[in-house]
């Protein structure tokens, strides 16, 4: 095996490791999503069963969930009636934009009851976005 082949294998291994790191971050987010959904449902069931049904219906609609995360800023906080999506009027949504080369490419968020520890959620999302931006920039900087 010559040096070029070794270098190519090394680059492929680095890219694969970065892709796995992104997949690992995504896998960590999924259980938190489920926990927050269940938390909101539990809180709404105590208040109003019909609101809980509306929330479940909203969460089943990908377009409605996407509309909750649609923000124009790096970090967005919408509380209660600031959420114009039907079924989310009694929820809070904290979302953050991640980017590649300073161009927004996606958004992640936390949907929860209106009484959540906002500063903690914002801090966690900011750190996740920072890590995702770092991983993405390094994963795609070697492709040039």
ChimeraX commands (.cxc) that place a marker at each C-alpha (Angstrom):
marker #1 position 0.00,0.00,0.00 radius 0.5
marker #1 position 1.43,3.38,-0.98 radius 0.5
marker #1 position 1.26,6.69,0.92 radius 0.5
marker #1 position -1.66,8.02,-1.15 radius 0.5
marker #1 position -3.78,4.97,-0.38 radius 0.5
marker #1 position -2.95,5.21,3.34 radius 0.5
marker #1 position -3.80,8.93,3.34 radius 0.5
marker #1 position -7.09,8.21,1.56 radius 0.5
marker #1 position -8.00,5.50,4.07 radius 0.5
marker #1 position -7.13,7.84,6.93 radius 0.5
marker #1 position -9.35,10.62,5.49 radius 0.5
marker #1 position -12.22,8.15,5.00 radius 0.5
marker #1 position -11.86,6.98,8.60 radius 0.5
marker #1 position -11.91,10.59,9.86 radius 0.5
marker #1 position -15.07,11.39,7.85 radius 0.5
marker #1 position -16.72,8.21,9.10 radius 0.5
marker #1 position -15.84,9.11,12.70 radius 0.5
marker #1 position -17.37,12.57,12.26 radius 0.5
marker #1 position -20.54,11.15,10.73 radius 0.5
marker #1 position -20.79,8.70,13.64 radius 0.5
marker #1 position -20.31,11.57,16.09 radius 0.5
marker #1 position -23.24,13.46,14.51 radius 0.5
marker #1 position -25.37,10.29,14.64 radius 0.5
marker #1 position -24.43,9.88,18.31 radius 0.5
marker #1 position -25.56,13.46,19.07 radius 0.5
marker #1 position -28.84,12.84,17.24 radius 0.5
marker #1 position -29.41,9.61,19.17 radius 0.5
marker #1 position -28.94,11.48,22.44 radius 0.5
marker #1 position -31.53,14.07,21.43 radius 0.5
marker #1 position -34.31,11.54,20.57 radius 0.5
marker #1 position -34.93,10.26,24.14 radius 0.5
marker #1 position -35.10,13.86,25.38 radius 0.5
marker #1 position -37.69,14.62,22.72 radius 0.5
marker #1 position -39.85,11.73,23.90 radius 0.5
marker #1 position -39.41,12.73,27.56 radius 0.5
marker #1 position -40.47,16.32,26.83 radius 0.5
marker #1 position -43.50,15.19,24.84 radius 0.5
marker #1 position -44.59,12.91,27.68 radius 0.5
marker #1 position -43.96,15.68,30.19 radius 0.5
marker #1 position -46.17,18.11,28.26 radius 0.5
marker #1 position -48.91,15.48,27.88 radius 0.5
marker #1 position -48.85,14.76,31.62 radius 0.5
marker #1 position -49.07,18.46,32.42 radius 0.5
marker #1 position -51.92,19.03,29.93 radius 0.5
marker #1 position -53.86,15.96,31.13 radius 0.5
marker #1 position -53.99,17.50,34.59 radius 0.5
marker #1 position -55.49,20.64,33.10 radius 0.5
marker #1 position -57.63,19.57,30.16 radius 0.5
marker #1 position -57.89,16.26,28.29 radius 0.5
marker #1 position -58.98,18.02,25.08 radius 0.5
marker #1 position -55.83,20.18,25.12 radius 0.5
marker #1 position -53.76,17.02,25.55 radius 0.5
marker #1 position -55.48,15.54,22.48 radius 0.5
marker #1 position -54.77,18.71,20.48 radius 0.5
marker #1 position -51.13,18.54,21.53 radius 0.5
marker #1 position -50.83,14.89,20.46 radius 0.5
marker #1 position -52.48,15.70,17.15 radius 0.5
marker #1 position -50.06,18.58,16.63 radius 0.5
marker #1 position -47.04,16.39,17.47 radius 0.5
marker #1 position -48.26,13.83,14.91 radius 0.5
marker #1 position -48.11,16.48,12.17 radius 0.5
marker #1 position -44.55,17.01,10.92 radius 0.5
marker #1 position -45.41,20.36,9.28 radius 0.5
marker #1 position -46.88,21.73,12.51 radius 0.5
marker #1 position -43.84,20.64,14.54 radius 0.5
marker #1 position -41.57,22.22,11.94 radius 0.5
marker #1 position -43.53,25.47,12.15 radius 0.5
marker #1 position -42.82,25.59,15.89 radius 0.5
marker #1 position -39.10,25.55,15.20 radius 0.5
marker #1 position -39.21,28.13,12.43 radius 0.5
marker #1 position -37.23,31.06,13.85 radius 0.5
marker #1 position -35.09,33.80,12.40 radius 0.5
marker #1 position -32.60,34.03,15.25 radius 0.5
marker #1 position -29.84,31.89,16.73 radius 0.5
marker #1 position -31.89,31.10,19.85 radius 0.5
marker #1 position -35.63,31.63,20.07 radius 0.5
marker #1 position -37.96,31.33,23.05 radius 0.5
marker #1 position -41.73,31.19,22.53 radius 0.5
marker #1 position -43.97,30.83,25.55 radius 0.5
marker #1 position -47.65,29.92,25.50 radius 0.5
marker #1 position -49.73,31.98,23.11 radius 0.5
marker #1 position -46.57,33.18,21.31 radius 0.5
marker #1 position -46.80,29.77,19.60 radius 0.5
marker #1 position -49.29,30.27,16.81 radius 0.5
marker #1 position -49.44,26.56,15.97 radius 0.5
marker #1 position -52.72,24.94,16.97 radius 0.5
marker #1 position -52.13,22.58,19.89 radius 0.5
marker #1 position -49.03,24.39,21.16 radius 0.5
marker #1 position -50.71,27.34,22.88 radius 0.5
marker #1 position -49.96,25.89,26.32 radius 0.5
marker #1 position -46.36,24.96,25.57 radius 0.5
marker #1 position -42.97,26.56,25.48 radius 0.5
marker #1 position -40.60,26.15,22.57 radius 0.5
marker #1 position -36.91,26.95,22.87 radius 0.5
marker #1 position -35.08,26.48,19.59 radius 0.5
marker #1 position -31.61,27.10,18.22 radius 0.5
marker #1 position -30.22,27.27,14.70 radius 0.5
marker #1 position -27.09,25.34,13.70 radius 0.5
marker #1 position -25.03,26.21,10.67 radius 0.5
marker #1 position -22.25,25.32,8.31 radius 0.5
marker #1 position -19.85,28.07,7.28 radius 0.5
marker #1 position -22.16,30.57,9.01 radius 0.5
marker #1 position -25.11,29.52,6.83 radius 0.5
marker #1 position -28.10,28.15,8.77 radius 0.5
marker #1 position -28.77,24.54,7.77 radius 0.5
marker #1 position -31.10,23.30,10.50 radius 0.5
marker #1 position -32.75,23.89,13.82 radius 0.5
marker #1 position -33.21,21.91,17.02 radius 0.5
marker #1 position -35.56,22.66,19.86 radius 0.5
marker #1 position -37.18,21.72,23.10 radius 0.5
marker #1 position -40.95,21.61,23.41 radius 0.5
marker #1 position -42.13,21.59,26.99 radius 0.5
marker #1 position -44.65,22.95,29.45 radius 0.5
marker #1 position -44.72,26.70,29.98 radius 0.5
marker #1 position -42.84,26.33,33.27 radius 0.5
marker #1 position -39.45,24.93,32.35 radius 0.5
marker #1 position -35.99,26.05,33.52 radius 0.5
marker #1 position -35.43,28.39,30.57 radius 0.5
marker #1 position -31.85,29.39,31.40 radius 0.5
marker #1 position -30.81,25.74,31.68 radius 0.5
marker #1 position -32.55,24.76,28.43 radius 0.5
marker #1 position -31.03,27.72,26.57 radius 0.5
marker #1 position -27.57,26.89,27.89 radius 0.5
marker #1 position -27.87,23.22,26.87 radius 0.5
marker #1 position -29.16,24.09,23.39 radius 0.5
marker #1 position -26.39,26.67,22.92 radius 0.5
marker #1 position -23.77,24.03,23.79 radius 0.5
marker #1 position -25.35,21.43,21.48 radius 0.5
marker #1 position -25.41,23.94,18.62 radius 0.5
marker #1 position -21.79,24.90,19.30 radius 0.5
marker #1 position -20.74,21.22,19.13 radius 0.5
marker #1 position -22.82,20.57,16.01 radius 0.5
marker #1 position -21.35,23.62,14.27 radius 0.5
marker #1 position -17.83,22.46,15.19 radius 0.5
marker #1 position -18.42,18.88,14.01 radius 0.5
marker #1 position -20.06,19.99,10.76 radius 0.5
marker #1 position -17.37,22.55,9.96 radius 0.5
marker #1 position -14.63,19.98,10.50 radius 0.5
marker #1 position -16.48,17.21,8.66 radius 0.5
marker #1 position -16.91,19.35,5.55 radius 0.5
marker #1 position -13.70,21.39,5.68 radius 0.5
marker #1 position -11.68,18.35,4.59 radius 0.5
marker #1 position -13.79,17.84,1.47 radius 0.5
marker #1 position -12.37,20.87,-0.34 radius 0.5
marker link #1:1,2 radius 0.2
marker link #1:2,3 radius 0.2
marker link #1:3,4 radius 0.2
marker link #1:4,5 radius 0.2
marker link #1:5,6 radius 0.2
marker link #1:6,7 radius 0.2
marker link #1:7,8 radius 0.2
marker link #1:8,9 radius 0.2
marker link #1:9,10 radius 0.2
marker link #1:10,11 radius 0.2
marker link #1:11,12 radius 0.2
marker link #1:12,13 radius 0.2
marker link #1:13,14 radius 0.2
marker link #1:14,15 radius 0.2
marker link #1:15,16 radius 0.2
marker link #1:16,17 radius 0.2
marker link #1:17,18 radius 0.2
marker link #1:18,19 radius 0.2
marker link #1:19,20 radius 0.2
marker link #1:20,21 radius 0.2
marker link #1:21,22 radius 0.2
marker link #1:22,23 radius 0.2
marker link #1:23,24 radius 0.2
marker link #1:24,25 radius 0.2
marker link #1:25,26 radius 0.2
marker link #1:26,27 radius 0.2
marker link #1:27,28 radius 0.2
marker link #1:28,29 radius 0.2
marker link #1:29,30 radius 0.2
marker link #1:30,31 radius 0.2
marker link #1:31,32 radius 0.2
marker link #1:32,33 radius 0.2
marker link #1:33,34 radius 0.2
marker link #1:34,35 radius 0.2
marker link #1:35,36 radius 0.2
marker link #1:36,37 radius 0.2
marker link #1:37,38 radius 0.2
marker link #1:38,39 radius 0.2
marker link #1:39,40 radius 0.2
marker link #1:40,41 radius 0.2
marker link #1:41,42 radius 0.2
marker link #1:42,43 radius 0.2
marker link #1:43,44 radius 0.2
marker link #1:44,45 radius 0.2
marker link #1:45,46 radius 0.2
marker link #1:46,47 radius 0.2
marker link #1:47,48 radius 0.2
marker link #1:48,49 radius 0.2
marker link #1:49,50 radius 0.2
marker link #1:50,51 radius 0.2
marker link #1:51,52 radius 0.2
marker link #1:52,53 radius 0.2
marker link #1:53,54 radius 0.2
marker link #1:54,55 radius 0.2
marker link #1:55,56 radius 0.2
marker link #1:56,57 radius 0.2
marker link #1:57,58 radius 0.2
marker link #1:58,59 radius 0.2
marker link #1:59,60 radius 0.2
marker link #1:60,61 radius 0.2
marker link #1:61,62 radius 0.2
marker link #1:62,63 radius 0.2
marker link #1:63,64 radius 0.2
marker link #1:64,65 radius 0.2
marker link #1:65,66 radius 0.2
marker link #1:66,67 radius 0.2
marker link #1:67,68 radius 0.2
marker link #1:68,69 radius 0.2
marker link #1:69,70 radius 0.2
marker link #1:70,71 radius 0.2
marker link #1:71,72 radius 0.2
marker link #1:72,73 radius 0.2
marker link #1:73,74 radius 0.2
marker link #1:74,75 radius 0.2
marker link #1:75,76 radius 0.2
marker link #1:76,77 radius 0.2
marker link #1:77,78 radius 0.2
marker link #1:78,79 radius 0.2
marker link #1:79,80 radius 0.2
marker link #1:80,81 radius 0.2
marker link #1:81,82 radius 0.2
marker link #1:82,83 radius 0.2
marker link #1:83,84 radius 0.2
marker link #1:84,85 radius 0.2
marker link #1:85,86 radius 0.2
marker link #1:86,87 radius 0.2
marker link #1:87,88 radius 0.2
marker link #1:88,89 radius 0.2
marker link #1:89,90 radius 0.2
marker link #1:90,91 radius 0.2
marker link #1:91,92 radius 0.2
marker link #1:92,93 radius 0.2
marker link #1:93,94 radius 0.2
marker link #1:94,95 radius 0.2
marker link #1:95,96 radius 0.2
marker link #1:96,97 radius 0.2
marker link #1:97,98 radius 0.2
marker link #1:98,99 radius 0.2
marker link #1:99,100 radius 0.2
marker link #1:100,101 radius 0.2
marker link #1:101,102 radius 0.2
marker link #1:102,103 radius 0.2
marker link #1:103,104 radius 0.2
marker link #1:104,105 radius 0.2
marker link #1:105,106 radius 0.2
marker link #1:106,107 radius 0.2
marker link #1:107,108 radius 0.2
marker link #1:108,109 radius 0.2
marker link #1:109,110 radius 0.2
marker link #1:110,111 radius 0.2
marker link #1:111,112 radius 0.2
marker link #1:112,113 radius 0.2
marker link #1:113,114 radius 0.2
marker link #1:114,115 radius 0.2
marker link #1:115,116 radius 0.2
marker link #1:116,117 radius 0.2
marker link #1:117,118 radius 0.2
marker link #1:118,119 radius 0.2
marker link #1:119,120 radius 0.2
marker link #1:120,121 radius 0.2
marker link #1:121,122 radius 0.2
marker link #1:122,123 radius 0.2
marker link #1:123,124 radius 0.2
marker link #1:124,125 radius 0.2
marker link #1:125,126 radius 0.2
marker link #1:126,127 radius 0.2
marker link #1:127,128 radius 0.2
marker link #1:128,129 radius 0.2
marker link #1:129,130 radius 0.2
marker link #1:130,131 radius 0.2
marker link #1:131,132 radius 0.2
marker link #1:132,133 radius 0.2
marker link #1:133,134 radius 0.2
marker link #1:134,135 radius 0.2
marker link #1:135,136 radius 0.2
marker link #1:136,137 radius 0.2
marker link #1:137,138 radius 0.2
marker link #1:138,139 radius 0.2
marker link #1:139,140 radius 0.2
marker link #1:140,141 radius 0.2
marker link #1:141,142 radius 0.2
marker link #1:142,143 radius 0.2
marker link #1:143,144 radius 0.2
view
